[in-house]
Structures are given as C-alpha cells and as structure tokens.
Amino acid sequence: MAFTIGEIGGVVGLISAGIVWMDRYYKGRPVVSLTTQNESGQTLICIRITNTTPYDIAIIGSDVRPAIYYLTEDRDTRSLLEGQAGKVPQFMLKPTESKLLILMPFIKNGVPLEIVKKRVDFWIQWRRGNATWLWQPPLAVCTSTDAIRLYGLPNNKPGF
C-alpha cells in the first residue's frame, strides 16, 4: 500500500512541476498578432508586438518563412531598401508598450512574391531585458497570403 501511494505522489509531483513550468513559460512572454493599420486611406497589414511583462524586452530579429514578405518599422525609402536587403528591425519595448511592424512583399523581376497562395509563418526573436543572454523561444504568427490579401486589399468585402 505504501509503495502505491509513493508512486502516485511521484506522478502527481511531476504533473505539478510540468504545470508550474508551463505557467511560468507562457506568463513571461510578449504577445504577437496579425493586425491592420489605416494610413492615408490605405490598409496596411502589420504584426503587433505587445510587451505584457513587467520588464523591458528586446526584439532582436525576425524570420519569415517562406521569404515572400519582410517586416519594416515604417514606409520610408531607407527602411524599405534595408528590408529588401534583408535588414530586420531591432528595438526595445517597455512594459505594456506595443509596436507595429509593417508587412511588405519581396519583389522579384517586378512581381511581388506573394502572388502564389502559400502559408506564411512570422517568427519574432526576442530576449528579456533582465537576461539578454538567455535564449527565448521565438514568437510565432502563422497565416497565409490569402488572409493577408483579404485584410489588406481595399474593397475586399464579400459581395463587392
């Protein structure tokens, strides 16, 4: 009888440790999501990064798979050229602060690469401000080129 109680206690302890670890893991992560922004009457598709933690975070890079889009902080000529060349935005976010990164398509031979219907995954690399040396799992936004066109094209309402 005592042996069985010990086994049950060990299993319950492992399950409790797993739950605590998952709670700590998700509690200390920023939130990323696909969103839109209206700029001069044009709808832009963006990735919003929100720091929900009580400490600063550093956004140290991003990866788009497949590489048919790039992220940029604004639509200035310099930012667009840097994005086309592969430079990714890097910045810090204070607690409760948000930042929008605009999705822009890569263009090859005068044609945007987003023409083909594909799944697109955006991976945001980040670090905690109080432990910048410690690797953190990337933040993901998973979508498709169809969804991006649906929300970003003018007059995209059904029936029009």
N, C-alpha and C positions, 0 to 999 in steps of 0.2 A: 504493500500500500504506500509506504513512504517513498519508494522508488518511483511510482507513478506520479505522485504529487510533485516530486522534484523535476521530472520530465516536463510536466505541464507548466510548472513555474518557469523553466528554462525557455520553453517555446513562447510563453506569454511575454517574457522579458525581451526576447529577440523581436517579437512583433512590436512591442512598445518602443524599442530602440529605433526600429525602422520608421515608425510613425513620427517620432520626435525628429529624426534626421530629415525626413521629407518636409515636415513643417518648417524647420529652420532653413532648408534649402529654398523653398518657394517664398517664404516670408521676406527674405533678403534680396529679392530680385526686382529689377525695374520691369515695367510693363511696356511692350511694344505692340502696335496695332496699325492696320491699314486705315487711312482716313483720307478726306478730301479737304482742299482749301480753295476758296474762291479768290482769285487775284485778277483784278482788272477785267471782270466778267468772264474769265476763263477758269474752268475747274481743273485743279492740279491734283494728282494722286500723290499722297505722301505717306511716309512711315512716321508715326508719332512715337517718340521715346519719352516715357514719363518716369521720373525717379520717385518711387513710392517709399524709399528707405529713409532713415533718419541721418544718413551720411551722404557725402558727395560721391558721385560715381564718374568714372572716366570712360567715355566711348572711344575705343582705340582703333576701331576698324569695322569694316563691313564686307560681306561677301554675298554676291547674287549668283544663284545657280539656276539655270544656265545664265551665262553672262550676256543677257539681252537688255538689261537696264543697269544704270548706275545711280547712286544717290548723291545729291548735292544740297548744300545749305540754302542756296538762292539761285536765281537765273541770270546772274551777271555773266558776261562773256568769259571772264577769267575762270570762274567756278565751273562753267560748262566745259571749257577746254581742259581744265585739270581733271574733271570727271571722265571725259572721253579718253584722257591719257592714263587713267587708272588710279588717280589720287583719290583717297577716300577721306571724308570728313572725320576729324578728331576734335573732341571738345569735352568739357566737364559740365555736369549738371548738379546743381544744388538740390537739397531735399525739396520735394514736391514740385520741382521745376520740370517743364516739358520742352521738347524741341521737335520741330518738323524737318524731315529730310525729304526733298522732292525727288520723285522717280523721273528719270529721263531715259529715253531709249538710246541704245547704241545705234549708230547709223553706219552702214557699210555699203559703198557704191551708191550712195544717195537713197538707200532704202532702209527704214527702221527695221531692226531685227525682231521687233515684237509682232511682226505681221503673222508669223506662224503661231497657231494655237498651241500653247505649252503651259505646263505647270511651272511656277516660279517660286523659289524659296529665297527669302532675305534673311541673312544671318548677321546679327549685330554683336561684335566682340566688345566686351566691357570689363572693367575692373572696379572693385570697391575703392573708395577714396582712402580708407583707413588700412588697406592692404593691397596696394597696387601690384605687388609681386605675385599675388596668389591668383592662379588661373581660375576663371569662372566659365561655366558652360555658356555658349552663345545664346542670344535671344532670337527666337525664330518667328517669322511671319510667312505663312505659306498661302499662296494664292495662285491665280492663273492669269494669262494675258487676257482672256475673255472678261474676267471680273474687273481687271484694271481698265479695259476699254469701256465696259458697262458704266462704271462710275465716273470715268474721266472724259468721255465724249459728250459734246453738247447735244441736246435733243435726243437723249438716249432713252427716253421714257417709252414703255411699251405702247404700241398703237400709233406712234408718230412716224 
